[in-house]
Amino acid sequence: MSTESIALAYTGASGIPYGLRLLECLLHAGRSVHLLISPAARTVFSMETTIELPELPRETARFLTEHFHAASDQLRVFHPQDWASPLASGSNPPSAMVICPCSMGTLAAIAMGGSDNLIERAADVCIKENRRLILVPRETPFSVIHLENMVRLARLGVVILPPNPGFYHRPTSVSEVVDFVVARILDHLGVTHQLLPRWGME
């Protein structure tokens, strides 16, 4: 298992299936994952999946570890107000962080340097420590406010990766559409995968 940790956060935007599939792929790739789930994301989770998450972080970690058949020490789940988490300090930043899906409220808070919860603080740590930060904003259409916040973050080196699937691989299911987006995230994390054929390699 890789000693590099990846922080993954779910926030209150539609698109939890992207985040769940990403978690599954990271665990199966042997990566250590620190998972954060906002209260709003839990609401969306219940709307977009049939999975019933436990309330407590430790129970959530155990449940998802069993659900994805991961190693017992691969996944840690932190409460969004757990300021004792290693993610809260620049002395122990993750190798990379992905917020998938990323709500416009979370994106705006990060762009303005807000740290009102552990998700925002962990993102702030990644920016100041020059670690890879990938935001997957799930909103349409984007307002000028949204776009200006994205430009502000992109200028800092943050990867803005909207879940815009391609169709040249002719997907025949929703899961294949989800995999297209997850594959792009994994590429930016440097995680090897076989989710879809490379352009021109068929």
Helices and strands as residue ranges (DSSP letters): E 5-10, H 16-28, E 32-37, H 39-48, H 57-67, E 75-78, G 86-88, E 96-102, H 104-111, H 118-128, E 132-137, H 144-154, E 159-160, H 174-189
